[in-house]
Amino acid sequence: MTVVERGPAWLRRGGGIFLMVIAVVLALVGALGSTWGLYLASLAFFTGAVWWSFLARISVTVDDDRIELRGPLWKRTLHREGVRDVVVEDDTGMNPGMINWPVTLHEGGSLVRMTMGGSAAVGFVGDGRRYRVVLADRPSAERLAEAITG
């Protein structure tokens, strides 16, 4: 079973448009002043807009003996027999703190939180860390929890 979560459509569109506007402004200012650094910054914002709008996602793949967790610039594989304390809980979908990246560490690195926004989460312990995967809704979270406990 594989679960793939992307940000809500309104957030992908809104974030993409915001980043694209910044890219255009930087490109225009760069064109007026012939500043190559602004062109590079514009390209970075353009790339970020495309990534956020079309490519950003988290995924969880559960098979017979392992669980693979993936997020942007991050991947972890856990053995299913070592996973315990699987729970489904309500969630706000927001990361605590200033960094709102899809995969974040909390509580001194003992909690890995994966979210693209959603209202329910699957929590579990594996390899000495706690994991919390936020999904769009409670039925999706319950299906993932059932697949993990198998």
VMD Tcl script that builds the backbone (N, CA, C; Angstrom):
set m [mol new atoms 450]
animate dup $m
set s [atomselect $m all]
$s set {name element resname resid chain x y z} {
  {N N MET 1 A 0.848 -1.176 0.000}
  {CA C MET 1 A 0.000 0.000 0.000}
  {C C MET 1 A 0.893 1.239 0.000}
  {N N THR 2 A 0.574 2.186 -0.840}
  {CA C THR 2 A 1.298 3.451 -0.869}
  {C C THR 2 A 0.316 4.596 -0.699}
  {N N VAL 3 A 0.633 5.493 0.217}
  {CA C VAL 3 A -0.163 6.694 0.442}
  {C C VAL 3 A 0.695 7.883 0.047}
  {N N VAL 4 A 0.174 8.723 -0.841}
  {CA C VAL 4 A 0.878 9.930 -1.269}
  {C C VAL 4 A 0.026 11.126 -0.886}
  {N N GLU 5 A 0.619 12.071 -0.178}
  {CA C GLU 5 A -0.083 13.283 0.234}
  {C C GLU 5 A 0.574 14.495 -0.398}
  {N N ARG 6 A -0.243 15.349 -0.956}
  {CA C ARG 6 A 0.210 16.637 -1.480}
  {C C ARG 6 A -0.527 17.720 -0.709}
  {N N GLY 7 A -0.029 18.921 -0.796}
  {CA C GLY 7 A -0.705 20.030 -0.137}
  {C C GLY 7 A -2.075 20.246 -0.754}
  {N N PRO 8 A -2.982 20.893 -0.022}
  {CA C PRO 8 A -4.295 21.198 -0.594}
  {C C PRO 8 A -4.139 22.043 -1.861}
  {N N ALA 9 A -5.062 21.894 -2.800}
  {CA C ALA 9 A -4.964 22.598 -4.087}
  {C C ALA 9 A -4.869 24.107 -3.898}
  {N N TRP 10 A -5.659 24.665 -2.985}
  {CA C TRP 10 A -5.628 26.117 -2.796}
  {C C TRP 10 A -4.260 26.576 -2.309}
  {N N LEU 11 A -3.616 25.756 -1.484}
  {CA C LEU 11 A -2.300 26.123 -0.960}
  {C C LEU 11 A -1.217 25.956 -2.027}
  {N N ARG 12 A -1.333 24.908 -2.834}
  {CA C ARG 12 A -0.363 24.734 -3.925}
  {C C ARG 12 A -0.468 25.877 -4.921}
  {N N ARG 13 A -1.697 26.229 -5.292}
  {CA C ARG 13 A -1.877 27.331 -6.250}
  {C C ARG 13 A -1.445 28.662 -5.653}
  {N N GLY 14 A -1.908 28.926 -4.442}
  {CA C GLY 14 A -1.565 30.199 -3.799}
  {C C GLY 14 A -0.077 30.345 -3.567}
  {N N GLY 15 A 0.560 29.295 -3.063}
  {CA C GLY 15 A 2.000 29.342 -2.831}
  {C C GLY 15 A 2.773 29.463 -4.126}
  {N N GLY 16 A 2.330 28.745 -5.154}
  {CA C GLY 16 A 2.986 28.819 -6.455}
  {C C GLY 16 A 2.876 30.205 -7.065}
  {N N ILE 17 A 1.688 30.799 -6.977}
  {CA C ILE 17 A 1.497 32.154 -7.510}
  {C C ILE 17 A 2.352 33.149 -6.746}
  {N N PHE 18 A 2.382 33.040 -5.425}
  {CA C PHE 18 A 3.193 33.947 -4.603}
  {C C PHE 18 A 4.668 33.867 -4.994}
  {N N LEU 19 A 5.195 32.650 -5.097}
  {CA C LEU 19 A 6.599 32.477 -5.475}
  {C C LEU 19 A 6.859 32.958 -6.903}
  {N N MET 20 A 5.900 32.749 -7.792}
  {CA C MET 20 A 6.058 33.194 -9.179}
  {C C MET 20 A 6.073 34.721 -9.265}
  {N N VAL 21 A 5.234 35.390 -8.480}
  {CA C VAL 21 A 5.227 36.861 -8.463}
  {C C VAL 21 A 6.582 37.380 -7.999}
  {N N ILE 22 A 7.136 36.776 -6.965}
  {CA C ILE 22 A 8.467 37.192 -6.495}
  {C C ILE 22 A 9.500 36.973 -7.598}
  {N N ALA 23 A 9.414 35.846 -8.301}
  {CA C ALA 23 A 10.357 35.561 -9.390}
  {C C ALA 23 A 10.264 36.612 -10.488}
  {N N VAL 24 A 9.045 37.001 -10.863}
  {CA C VAL 24 A 8.865 38.003 -11.919}
  {C C VAL 24 A 9.400 39.357 -11.477}
  {N N VAL 25 A 9.101 39.755 -10.244}
  {CA C VAL 25 A 9.598 41.043 -9.738}
  {C C VAL 25 A 11.121 41.054 -9.728}
  {N N LEU 26 A 11.735 39.991 -9.243}
  {CA C LEU 26 A 13.200 39.925 -9.230}
  {C C LEU 26 A 13.775 39.975 -10.646}
  {N N ALA 27 A 13.128 39.296 -11.590}
  {CA C ALA 27 A 13.610 39.316 -12.973}
  {C C ALA 27 A 13.493 40.716 -13.571}
  {N N LEU 28 A 12.386 41.406 -13.288}
  {CA C LEU 28 A 12.212 42.769 -13.809}
  {C C LEU 28 A 13.230 43.729 -13.210}
  {N N VAL 29 A 13.441 43.633 -11.916}
  {CA C VAL 29 A 14.438 44.496 -11.269}
  {C C VAL 29 A 15.827 44.166 -11.806}
  {N N GLY 30 A 16.100 42.899 -12.023}
  {CA C GLY 30 A 17.382 42.499 -12.600}
  {C C GLY 30 A 17.563 43.040 -14.004}
  {N N ALA 31 A 16.475 43.049 -14.801}
  {CA C ALA 31 A 16.554 43.564 -16.172}
  {C C ALA 31 A 16.810 45.068 -16.184}
  {N N LEU 32 A 16.225 45.773 -15.232}
  {CA C LEU 32 A 16.429 47.228 -15.168}
  {C C LEU 32 A 17.849 47.578 -14.766}
  {N N GLY 33 A 18.444 46.773 -13.916}
  {CA C GLY 33 A 19.777 47.095 -13.414}
  {C C GLY 33 A 20.872 46.182 -13.923}
  {N N SER 34 A 20.537 45.252 -14.811}
  {CA C SER 34 A 21.513 44.278 -15.318}
  {C C SER 34 A 22.283 43.605 -14.185}
  {N N THR 35 A 21.552 43.114 -13.212}
  {CA C THR 35 A 22.154 42.450 -12.067}
  {C C THR 35 A 21.921 40.949 -12.184}
  {N N TRP 36 A 22.982 40.193 -12.460}
  {CA C TRP 36 A 22.868 38.757 -12.652}
  {C C TRP 36 A 22.435 38.031 -11.392}
  {N N GLY 37 A 22.789 38.555 -10.245}
  {CA C GLY 37 A 22.387 37.923 -8.993}
  {C C GLY 37 A 20.879 37.860 -8.851}
  {N N LEU 38 A 20.198 38.897 -9.320}
  {CA C LEU 38 A 18.738 38.899 -9.255}
  {C C LEU 38 A 18.134 37.889 -10.231}
  {N N TYR 39 A 18.784 37.682 -11.364}
  {CA C TYR 39 A 18.317 36.645 -12.289}
  {C C TYR 39 A 18.415 35.266 -11.639}
  {N N LEU 40 A 19.507 35.035 -10.939}
  {CA C LEU 40 A 19.667 33.746 -10.254}
  {C C LEU 40 A 18.624 33.581 -9.149}
  {N N ALA 41 A 18.383 34.659 -8.396}
  {CA C ALA 41 A 17.356 34.601 -7.352}
  {C C ALA 41 A 15.982 34.364 -7.978}
  {N N SER 42 A 15.728 35.021 -9.105}
  {CA C SER 42 A 14.463 34.830 -9.810}
  {C C SER 42 A 14.303 33.379 -10.252}
  {N N LEU 43 A 15.371 32.804 -10.780}
  {CA C LEU 43 A 15.341 31.403 -11.196}
  {C C LEU 43 A 15.078 30.478 -10.007}
  {N N ALA 44 A 15.670 30.797 -8.863}
  {CA C ALA 44 A 15.449 29.991 -7.659}
  {C C ALA 44 A 13.981 30.049 -7.229}
  {N N PHE 45 A 13.386 31.234 -7.242}
  {CA C PHE 45 A 11.975 31.355 -6.863}
  {C C PHE 45 A 11.069 30.674 -7.890}
  {N N PHE 46 A 11.404 30.785 -9.168}
  {CA C PHE 46 A 10.633 30.111 -10.209}
  {C C PHE 46 A 10.680 28.594 -10.009}
  {N N THR 47 A 11.876 28.073 -9.753}
  {CA C THR 47 A 12.039 26.638 -9.504}
  {C C THR 47 A 11.244 26.213 -8.270}
  {N N GLY 48 A 11.292 27.031 -7.216}
  {CA C GLY 48 A 10.512 26.739 -6.012}
  {C C GLY 48 A 9.019 26.723 -6.284}
  {N N ALA 49 A 8.550 27.641 -7.125}
  {CA C ALA 49 A 7.123 27.691 -7.463}
  {C C ALA 49 A 6.692 26.433 -8.207}
  {N N VAL 50 A 7.498 26.004 -9.170}
  {CA C VAL 50 A 7.171 24.790 -9.927}
  {C C VAL 50 A 7.204 23.576 -9.006}
  {N N TRP 51 A 8.241 23.488 -8.167}
  {CA C TRP 51 A 8.348 22.356 -7.243}
  {C C TRP 51 A 7.139 22.305 -6.307}
  {N N TRP 52 A 6.815 23.428 -5.666}
  {CA C TRP 52 A 5.719 23.445 -4.701}
  {C C TRP 52 A 4.381 23.133 -5.374}
  {N N SER 53 A 4.149 23.692 -6.549}
  {CA C SER 53 A 2.858 23.522 -7.212}
  {C C SER 53 A 2.647 22.127 -7.787}
  {N N PHE 54 A 3.716 21.478 -8.259}
  {CA C PHE 54 A 3.539 20.228 -8.992}
  {C C PHE 54 A 4.252 19.009 -8.408}
  {N N LEU 55 A 5.320 19.195 -7.656}
  {CA C LEU 55 A 6.147 18.055 -7.262}
  {C C LEU 55 A 6.196 17.764 -5.764}
  {N N ALA 56 A 5.934 18.729 -4.903}
  {CA C ALA 56 A 6.079 18.539 -3.456}
  {C C ALA 56 A 5.074 17.510 -2.949}
  {N N ARG 57 A 5.575 16.530 -2.198}
  {CA C ARG 57 A 4.697 15.494 -1.641}
  {C C ARG 57 A 5.434 14.713 -0.565}
  {N N ILE 58 A 4.641 14.023 0.249}
  {CA C ILE 58 A 5.180 13.029 1.169}
  {C C ILE 58 A 4.523 11.703 0.802}
  {N N SER 59 A 5.206 10.600 1.099}
  {CA C SER 59 A 4.604 9.298 0.802}
  {C C SER 59 A 5.020 8.278 1.849}
  {N N VAL 60 A 4.135 7.318 2.047}
  {CA C VAL 60 A 4.390 6.184 2.937}
  {C C VAL 60 A 4.046 4.926 2.151}
  {N N THR 61 A 5.009 4.022 2.047}
  {CA C THR 61 A 4.790 2.746 1.368}
  {C C THR 61 A 4.949 1.634 2.392}
  {N N VAL 62 A 3.914 0.820 2.510}
  {CA C VAL 62 A 3.927 -0.305 3.453}
  {C C VAL 62 A 3.879 -1.588 2.636}
  {N N ASP 63 A 4.870 -2.461 2.831}
  {CA C ASP 63 A 4.811 -3.776 2.199}
  {C C ASP 63 A 4.952 -4.844 3.280}
  {N N ASP 64 A 5.236 -6.069 2.892}
  {CA C ASP 64 A 5.215 -7.184 3.839}
  {C C ASP 64 A 6.178 -7.036 5.004}
  {N N ASP 65 A 7.360 -6.471 4.772}
  {CA C ASP 65 A 8.344 -6.434 5.855}
  {C C ASP 65 A 8.931 -5.061 6.153}
  {N N ARG 66 A 8.536 -4.032 5.417}
  {CA C ARG 66 A 9.118 -2.716 5.690}
  {C C ARG 66 A 8.116 -1.596 5.454}
  {N N ILE 67 A 8.452 -0.450 6.018}
  {CA C ILE 67 A 7.693 0.785 5.827}
  {C C ILE 67 A 8.681 1.820 5.316}
  {N N GLU 68 A 8.379 2.403 4.180}
  {CA C GLU 68 A 9.257 3.425 3.613}
  {C C GLU 68 A 8.560 4.777 3.698}
  {N N LEU 69 A 9.214 5.718 4.366}
  {CA C LEU 69 A 8.706 7.078 4.516}
  {C C LEU 69 A 9.540 7.989 3.627}
  {N N ARG 70 A 8.883 8.826 2.826}
  {CA C ARG 70 A 9.603 9.738 1.932}
  {C C ARG 70 A 9.013 11.134 2.017}
  {N N GLY 71 A 9.910 12.100 1.965}
  {CA C GLY 71 A 9.537 13.500 1.886}
  {C C GLY 71 A 10.602 14.229 1.103}
  {N N PRO 72 A 10.421 15.514 0.874}
  {CA C PRO 72 A 11.436 16.270 0.137}
  {C C PRO 72 A 12.793 16.203 0.843}
  {N N LEU 73 A 13.795 15.740 0.135}
  {CA C LEU 73 A 15.169 15.646 0.637}
  {C C LEU 73 A 15.303 14.728 1.849}
  {N N TRP 74 A 14.397 13.765 2.008}
  {CA C TRP 74 A 14.407 12.903 3.192}
  {C C TRP 74 A 13.791 11.550 2.840}
  {N N LYS 75 A 14.371 10.472 3.395}
  {CA C LYS 75 A 13.831 9.124 3.216}
  {C C LYS 75 A 14.259 8.259 4.393}
  {N N ARG 76 A 13.356 7.421 4.861}
  {CA C ARG 76 A 13.662 6.503 5.955}
  {C C ARG 76 A 12.927 5.200 5.703}
  {N N THR 77 A 13.595 4.083 5.958}
  {CA C THR 77 A 12.982 2.766 5.845}
  {C C THR 77 A 13.010 2.103 7.212}
  {N N LEU 78 A 11.856 1.603 7.645}
  {CA C LEU 78 A 11.714 0.937 8.942}
  {C C LEU 78 A 11.279 -0.506 8.715}
  {N N HIS 79 A 11.709 -1.393 9.598}
  {CA C HIS 79 A 11.240 -2.776 9.561}
  {C C HIS 79 A 9.898 -2.839 10.278}
  {N N ARG 80 A 8.911 -3.468 9.661}
  {CA C ARG 80 A 7.560 -3.493 10.234}
  {C C ARG 80 A 7.508 -4.152 11.598}
  {N N GLU 81 A 8.322 -5.193 11.810}
  {CA C GLU 81 A 8.255 -5.885 13.104}
  {C C GLU 81 A 8.747 -5.007 14.247}
  {N N GLY 82 A 9.497 -3.948 13.950}
  {CA C GLY 82 A 9.985 -3.043 14.986}
  {C C GLY 82 A 9.075 -1.861 15.254}
  {N N VAL 83 A 7.963 -1.774 14.534}
  {CA C VAL 83 A 7.036 -0.650 14.699}
  {C C VAL 83 A 5.987 -1.011 15.737}
  {N N ARG 84 A 5.737 -0.087 16.664}
  {CA C ARG 84 A 4.766 -0.347 17.734}
  {C C ARG 84 A 3.998 0.930 18.061}
  {N N ASP 85 A 3.024 0.809 18.923}
  {CA C ASP 85 A 2.221 1.931 19.420}
  {C C ASP 85 A 1.597 2.745 18.283}
  {N N VAL 86 A 0.950 2.072 17.342}
  {CA C VAL 86 A 0.317 2.755 16.208}
  {C C VAL 86 A -1.019 3.330 16.664}
  {N N VAL 87 A -1.196 4.641 16.476}
  {CA C VAL 87 A -2.432 5.320 16.874}
  {C C VAL 87 A -2.881 6.262 15.756}
  {N N VAL 88 A -4.183 6.502 15.704}
  {CA C VAL 88 A -4.760 7.499 14.798}
  {C C VAL 88 A -5.323 8.606 15.667}
  {N N GLU 89 A -4.942 9.842 15.364}
  {CA C GLU 89 A -5.364 10.993 16.167}
  {C C GLU 89 A -5.761 12.143 15.253}
  {N N ASP 90 A -6.570 13.047 15.789}
  {CA C ASP 90 A -6.880 14.278 15.067}
  {C C ASP 90 A -5.645 15.161 15.042}
  {N N ASP 91 A -5.534 16.008 14.027}
  {CA C ASP 91 A -4.368 16.869 13.876}
  {C C ASP 91 A -4.796 18.146 13.162}
  {N N THR 92 A -4.056 19.218 13.403}
  {CA C THR 92 A -4.353 20.490 12.732}
  {C C THR 92 A -3.695 20.580 11.362}
  {N N GLY 93 A -2.702 19.752 11.109}
  {CA C GLY 93 A -1.979 19.807 9.849}
  {C C GLY 93 A -0.865 20.827 9.819}
  {N N MET 94 A -0.748 21.637 10.864}
  {CA C MET 94 A 0.280 22.679 10.920}
  {C C MET 94 A 1.462 22.201 11.751}
  {N N ASN 95 A 2.644 22.598 11.338}
  {CA C ASN 95 A 3.836 22.290 12.115}
  {C C ASN 95 A 4.006 23.320 13.219}
  {N N PRO 96 A 4.359 22.880 14.420}
  {CA C PRO 96 A 4.679 23.858 15.460}
  {C C PRO 96 A 6.028 24.494 15.140}
  {N N GLY 97 A 6.170 25.752 15.425}
  {CA C GLY 97 A 7.455 26.410 15.187}
  {C C GLY 97 A 7.457 27.228 13.913}
  {N N MET 98 A 8.628 27.767 13.604}
  {CA C MET 98 A 8.778 28.691 12.486}
  {C C MET 98 A 8.952 27.984 11.138}
  {N N ILE 99 A 9.486 26.785 11.130}
  {CA C ILE 99 A 9.771 26.085 9.879}
  {C C ILE 99 A 8.555 25.258 9.480}
  {N N ASN 100 A 8.016 25.521 8.307}
  {CA C ASN 100 A 6.881 24.740 7.822}
  {C C ASN 100 A 7.312 23.960 6.587}
  {N N TRP 101 A 8.166 22.992 6.796}
  {CA C TRP 101 A 8.665 22.107 5.748}
  {C C TRP 101 A 7.904 20.797 5.873}
  {N N PRO 102 A 7.711 20.043 4.795}
  {CA C PRO 102 A 6.930 18.805 4.886}
  {C C PRO 102 A 7.448 17.769 5.882}
  {N N VAL 103 A 8.765 17.708 6.108}
  {CA C VAL 103 A 9.318 16.767 7.091}
  {C C VAL 103 A 10.139 17.571 8.088}
  {N N THR 104 A 9.753 17.514 9.361}
  {CA C THR 104 A 10.469 18.270 10.391}
  {C C THR 104 A 10.752 17.385 11.596}
  {N N LEU 105 A 11.803 17.744 12.327}
  {CA C LEU 105 A 12.149 17.073 13.580}
  {C C LEU 105 A 11.696 17.944 14.734}
  {N N HIS 106 A 11.169 17.313 15.769}
  {CA C HIS 106 A 10.699 18.031 16.952}
  {C C HIS 106 A 11.166 17.300 18.201}
  {N N GLU 107 A 11.050 17.984 19.320}
  {CA C GLU 107 A 11.365 17.406 20.629}
  {C C GLU 107 A 12.765 16.812 20.653}
  {N N GLY 108 A 13.729 17.610 20.250}
  {CA C GLY 108 A 15.120 17.175 20.286}
  {C C GLY 108 A 15.445 16.060 19.309}
  {N N GLY 109 A 14.698 15.962 18.230}
  {CA C GLY 109 A 14.949 14.932 17.227}
  {C C GLY 109 A 14.258 13.611 17.491}
  {N N SER 110 A 13.494 13.513 18.586}
  {CA C SER 110 A 12.839 12.238 18.897}
  {C C SER 110 A 11.506 12.067 18.158}
  {N N LEU 111 A 10.997 13.130 17.534}
  {CA C LEU 111 A 9.741 13.063 16.785}
  {C C LEU 111 A 9.985 13.546 15.363}
  {N N VAL 112 A 9.650 12.705 14.390}
  {CA C VAL 112 A 9.686 13.085 12.980}
  {C C VAL 112 A 8.245 13.320 12.560}
  {N N ARG 113 A 7.970 14.518 12.074}
  {CA C ARG 113 A 6.612 14.884 11.671}
  {C C ARG 113 A 6.584 15.103 10.162}
  {N N MET 114 A 5.680 14.387 9.493}
  {CA C MET 114 A 5.511 14.519 8.045}
  {C C MET 114 A 4.114 15.060 7.784}
  {N N THR 115 A 4.028 16.210 7.106}
  {CA C THR 115 A 2.717 16.780 6.835}
  {C C THR 115 A 2.725 17.646 5.591}
  {N N MET 116 A 1.640 17.567 4.855}
  {CA C MET 116 A 1.352 18.494 3.769}
  {C C MET 116 A 0.027 19.188 4.084}
  {N N GLY 117 A -0.396 19.082 5.328}
  {CA C GLY 117 A -1.685 19.615 5.753}
  {C C GLY 117 A -2.691 18.480 5.815}
  {N N GLY 118 A -3.616 18.549 6.727}
  {CA C GLY 118 A -4.624 17.506 6.860}
  {C C GLY 118 A -5.272 17.567 8.224}
  {N N SER 119 A -6.192 16.648 8.478}
  {CA C SER 119 A -6.950 16.706 9.727}
  {C C SER 119 A -6.761 15.493 10.627}
  {N N ALA 120 A -6.018 14.492 10.184}
  {CA C ALA 120 A -5.795 13.298 11.007}
  {C C ALA 120 A -4.371 12.816 10.807}
  {N N ALA 121 A -3.845 12.143 11.823}
  {CA C ALA 121 A -2.459 11.684 11.763}
  {C C ALA 121 A -2.346 10.258 12.268}
  {N N VAL 122 A -1.363 9.556 11.725}
  {CA C VAL 122 A -0.990 8.233 12.213}
  {C C VAL 122 A 0.321 8.410 12.960}
  {N N GLY 123 A 0.329 8.018 14.225}
  {CA C GLY 123 A 1.538 8.090 15.026}
  {C C GLY 123 A 2.028 6.690 15.338}
  {N N PHE 124 A 3.336 6.515 15.375}
  {CA C PHE 124 A 3.905 5.217 15.728}
  {C C PHE 124 A 5.351 5.399 16.160}
  {N N VAL 125 A 5.892 4.346 16.761}
  {CA C VAL 125 A 7.285 4.338 17.208}
  {C C VAL 125 A 8.021 3.277 16.402}
  {N N GLY 126 A 9.202 3.645 15.916}
  {CA C GLY 126 A 10.028 2.706 15.168}
  {C C GLY 126 A 11.471 3.160 15.179}
  {N N ASP 127 A 12.397 2.232 15.339}
  {CA C ASP 127 A 13.836 2.535 15.376}
  {C C ASP 127 A 14.189 3.600 16.412}
  {N N GLY 128 A 13.500 3.576 17.539}
  {CA C GLY 128 A 13.818 4.490 18.629}
  {C C GLY 128 A 13.295 5.904 18.461}
  {N N ARG 129 A 12.537 6.165 17.425}
  {CA C ARG 129 A 11.963 7.496 17.204}
  {C C ARG 129 A 10.457 7.392 17.078}
  {N N ARG 130 A 9.805 8.515 17.373}
  {CA C ARG 130 A 8.373 8.602 17.136}
  {C C ARG 130 A 8.157 9.250 15.769}
  {N N TYR 131 A 7.164 8.766 15.057}
  {CA C TYR 131 A 6.813 9.301 13.740}
  {C C TYR 131 A 5.355 9.714 13.768}
  {N N ARG 132 A 5.058 10.794 13.072}
  {CA C ARG 132 A 3.683 11.266 12.959}
  {C C ARG 132 A 3.468 11.677 11.504}
  {N N VAL 133 A 2.580 10.972 10.825}
  {CA C VAL 133 A 2.282 11.235 9.419}
  {C C VAL 133 A 0.879 11.815 9.340}
  {N N VAL 134 A 0.774 13.063 8.891}
  {CA C VAL 134 A -0.516 13.744 8.807}
  {C C VAL 134 A -1.113 13.501 7.426}
  {N N LEU 135 A -2.367 13.056 7.421}
  {CA C LEU 135 A -3.071 12.757 6.172}
  {C C LEU 135 A -4.296 13.652 6.036}
  {N N ALA 136 A -4.896 13.640 4.851}
  {CA C ALA 136 A -5.997 14.551 4.538}
  {C C ALA 136 A -7.207 14.365 5.449}
  {N N ASP 137 A -7.536 13.109 5.787}
  {CA C ASP 137 A -8.736 12.872 6.593}
  {C C ASP 137 A -8.563 11.617 7.451}
  {N N ARG 138 A -9.515 11.434 8.354}
  {CA C ARG 138 A -9.433 10.310 9.290}
  {C C ARG 138 A -9.539 8.942 8.604}
  {N N PRO 139 A -10.429 8.744 7.626}
  {CA C PRO 139 A -10.464 7.431 6.964}
  {C C PRO 139 A -9.125 7.060 6.308}
  {N N SER 140 A -8.444 8.027 5.719}
  {CA C SER 140 A -7.123 7.751 5.125}
  {C C SER 140 A -6.130 7.344 6.202}
  {N N ALA 141 A -6.173 8.036 7.334}
  {CA C ALA 141 A -5.266 7.715 8.439}
  {C C ALA 141 A -5.564 6.327 8.999}
  {N N GLU 142 A -6.843 5.981 9.114}
  {CA C GLU 142 A -7.202 4.657 9.627}
  {C C GLU 142 A -6.760 3.548 8.672}
  {N N ARG 143 A -6.862 3.779 7.362}
  {CA C ARG 143 A -6.395 2.777 6.389}
  {C C ARG 143 A -4.884 2.583 6.491}
  {N N LEU 144 A -4.146 3.685 6.647}
  {CA C LEU 144 A -2.693 3.570 6.778}
  {C C LEU 144 A -2.324 2.844 8.066}
  {N N ALA 145 A -2.986 3.183 9.170}
  {CA C ALA 145 A -2.705 2.515 10.446}
  {C C ALA 145 A -2.991 1.017 10.343}
  {N N GLU 146 A -4.070 0.665 9.677}
  {CA C GLU 146 A -4.407 -0.752 9.495}
  {C C GLU 146 A -3.354 -1.464 8.641}
  {N N ALA 147 A -2.854 -0.784 7.621}
  {CA C ALA 147 A -1.809 -1.387 6.780}
  {C C ALA 147 A -0.519 -1.585 7.571}
  {N N ILE 148 A -0.197 -0.638 8.446}
  {CA C ILE 148 A 1.028 -0.747 9.246}
  {C C ILE 148 A 0.930 -1.899 10.236}
  {N N THR 149 A -0.213 -1.999 10.913}
  {CA C THR 149 A -0.371 -3.058 11.915}
  {C C THR 149 A -0.631 -4.409 11.263}
  {N N GLY 150 A -1.116 -4.387 10.026}
  {CA C GLY 150 A -1.305 -5.533 9.159}
  {C C GLY 150 A -1.918 -6.728 9.692}
}
mol reanalyze $m
mol bondsrecalc $m
mol representation Tube
mol addrep $m
